[in-house]
Amino acid sequence: MKKITFSMLAALIALSALTGCTRTSYAIHTNDGRTIVSDGKPKETEAGLLGYTDANGVKQQINKQEVKEVSEIPH
């Protein structure tokens, strides 16, 4: 009985760890044809900029007028 309980608990912990690690990525398509992949949803600032975190974990900003479209990347 202890083995079954321990196995179920270990599976539950592993599953919750995997679900917590997933994060949605977004593609930012610019007017000049570039595509920028962001880690997490980009956020619009009051100054007219779009803030995002790039693939290296560095926070970046781009002028919103340069952005053609923002779309979610399906996993």
Residue frames relative to the residue before (quaternion, step in Angstrom):
aa qw qx qy qz dx dy dz
M 1.0000 0.0000 0.0000 0.0000 0.00 0.00 0.00
K 0.6471 0.5271 -0.3211 0.4476 3.57 1.01 -0.81
K 0.6312 0.5386 -0.3377 0.4444 3.60 1.04 -0.76
I 0.6535 0.5082 -0.3143 0.4647 3.59 0.96 -0.83
T 0.6604 0.5021 -0.3052 0.4675 3.59 0.91 -0.90
F 0.6606 0.5036 -0.3011 0.4683 3.58 0.95 -0.89
S 0.6530 0.5159 -0.3097 0.4599 3.60 0.96 -0.87
M 0.6619 0.4958 -0.3055 0.4719 3.58 0.95 -0.86
L 0.6508 0.5090 -0.3150 0.4671 3.58 0.98 -0.80
A 0.6498 0.5076 -0.3136 0.4709 3.60 0.97 -0.83
A 0.6476 0.5102 -0.3168 0.4690 3.60 0.98 -0.81
L 0.6492 0.5179 -0.3134 0.4605 3.59 0.98 -0.82
I 0.6561 0.4970 -0.3105 0.4755 3.59 0.97 -0.83
A 0.6555 0.5073 -0.3140 0.4630 3.61 0.93 -0.85
L 0.6588 0.5083 -0.3087 0.4608 3.59 0.95 -0.84
S 0.6840 0.4676 -0.3034 0.4706 3.60 0.88 -0.83
A 0.6129 0.5296 -0.3578 0.4646 3.62 1.09 -0.55
L 0.6653 0.4951 -0.3062 0.4674 3.59 0.96 -0.79
T 0.6669 0.4945 -0.3182 0.4577 3.59 0.95 -0.75
G 0.6569 0.5178 -0.3158 0.4479 3.58 1.03 -0.65
C 0.6608 0.5333 -0.3013 0.4338 3.58 1.16 -0.52
T 0.5997 0.5693 -0.3799 0.4147 3.57 1.14 -0.37
R 0.0117 0.7799 -0.6242 0.0451 3.52 -1.00 0.86
T 0.4541 -0.7043 0.4791 0.2612 3.53 -0.92 0.89
S 0.2273 -0.7521 0.6058 0.1252 3.55 -1.04 0.85
Y 0.1995 -0.7705 0.5972 0.0999 3.55 -1.20 0.60
A 0.3002 -0.7193 0.5975 0.1884 3.54 -1.19 0.67
I 0.1664 -0.7624 0.6211 0.0724 3.55 -0.83 1.06
H 0.1328 -0.7944 0.5911 0.0437 3.58 -0.48 1.22
T 0.2348 -0.7958 0.5477 0.1080 3.57 -0.74 1.07
N 0.6621 -0.5250 0.3733 0.3829 3.55 -1.29 0.36
D 0.7052 0.4471 -0.2706 0.4791 3.61 1.13 -0.55
G 0.6659 -0.5633 0.2809 0.4004 3.60 1.23 0.37
R 0.5104 0.6341 -0.4381 0.3814 3.61 1.21 0.02
T 0.1675 -0.7394 0.6375 0.1371 3.54 -1.29 0.42
I 0.1169 -0.7831 0.6105 0.0209 3.55 -0.74 1.13
V 0.2342 -0.7615 0.5893 0.1342 3.58 -0.88 0.96
S 0.1362 -0.7954 0.5881 0.0538 3.55 -0.79 1.05
D 0.3757 -0.6845 0.5784 0.2360 3.53 -1.21 0.64
G 0.7867 0.1189 -0.1347 0.5906 3.57 -0.19 1.28
K 0.6466 -0.5481 0.3771 0.3732 3.54 -1.30 0.32
P 0.4431 -0.6828 0.5091 0.2798 3.61 -0.88 0.91
K 0.2310 -0.7773 0.5735 0.1161 3.56 -1.11 0.71
E 0.3803 -0.7252 0.5355 0.2063 3.54 -0.97 0.95
T 0.2551 -0.7622 0.5764 0.1476 3.58 -0.97 0.88
E 0.6493 -0.5208 0.3887 0.3951 3.56 -1.30 0.27
A 0.6523 0.5396 -0.3037 0.4371 3.59 1.18 -0.55
G 0.5769 -0.6123 0.3747 0.3898 3.59 1.26 0.10
L 0.5476 0.5896 -0.4011 0.4376 3.55 1.22 0.49
L 0.3042 -0.7090 0.6025 0.2045 3.53 -1.27 0.45
G 0.1673 -0.8068 0.5630 0.0639 3.57 -0.52 1.21
Y 0.0751 0.7884 -0.6043 0.0867 3.56 -0.99 0.87
T 0.3676 -0.6740 0.5833 0.2652 3.54 -1.34 0.23
D 0.3539 -0.7652 0.4990 0.2002 3.57 -0.68 1.10
A 0.7505 -0.4172 0.2804 0.4290 3.58 -1.33 0.06
N 0.6797 0.4719 -0.2828 0.4851 3.61 1.19 -0.46
G 0.5616 -0.6254 0.3742 0.3918 3.59 1.30 0.03
V 0.5176 0.6307 -0.4130 0.4047 3.58 1.28 0.22
K 0.4006 -0.7097 0.5251 0.2452 3.58 -0.91 0.93
Q 0.0476 -0.7967 0.6014 -0.0359 3.55 -0.84 1.07
Q 0.1577 -0.7552 0.6236 0.1263 3.55 -1.35 0.24
I 0.0738 -0.7680 0.6351 0.0383 3.53 -1.17 0.66
N 0.5449 -0.6052 0.4665 0.3451 3.55 -1.11 0.71
K 0.4929 -0.6958 0.4393 0.2826 3.57 -0.77 1.05
Q 0.6000 0.5701 -0.3601 0.4304 3.61 1.13 -0.52
E 0.6506 0.5100 -0.3093 0.4700 3.59 1.22 -0.43
V 0.6246 0.5554 -0.3247 0.4427 3.60 1.29 -0.27
K 0.2876 -0.7610 0.5645 0.1400 3.52 -0.83 1.09
E 0.7952 -0.1225 0.1463 0.5756 3.59 0.87 -0.98
V 0.1596 -0.7326 0.6520 0.1124 3.55 -1.26 0.60
S 0.0530 0.8117 -0.5783 0.0623 3.57 -0.73 1.05
E 0.5072 -0.6406 0.4919 0.3008 3.54 -1.18 0.69
I 0.3189 -0.7264 0.5754 0.1989 3.56 -1.01 0.82
P 0.3442 -0.7541 0.5159 0.2163 3.61 -0.56 1.09
H 0.3006 -0.7529 0.5599 0.1712 3.57 -1.07 0.77
